Amino acid sequence: MSRIFPSGTLLTTVMAVVLAFALAIPAQAECYVDYKAKQDNPLRLAYGVSQVSDGACGRPNVARGELAPRLASEGWKLLKIISSFGPEGLQERKASAGAFFLRY
């Protein structure tokens, strides 16, 4: 080891650079919610799945704040955030969400 790294300083420097790059890359976790929404006149109910920010994961009030305006832009009122989950929960909800799968 001493032939490759004559002093601990080089190893420490290399490790510090690697750590700095690792910390500089933001985590790309994915967060999704499933929800219920409605439209009036005529009454229409919908179940959907949408992506929200990582900060909204597990925080229904934050997710509501992100999703409600998106839905409202097309006349929908958000009724309830049902749950939040990662990408592993997408496929099992896709058929149920139909046209509202990742629409908003």
Sequence and secondary structure as in RCSB ss.txt:
>XXXX:A:sequence
MSRIFPSGTLLTTVMAVVLAFALAIPAQAECYVDYKAKQDNPLRLAYGVSQVSDGACGRPNVARGELAPRLASEG
WKLLKIISSFGPEGLQERKASAGAFFLRY
>XXXX:A:secstr
 TTT SSHHHHHHHHHHHHHHHHHS     EEEEEEEEETTTTEEEEEEEEE GGGTT HHHHHHHHHHHHHTTT
 EEEEEEEEE GGGHHHHHHHHGGGBS  
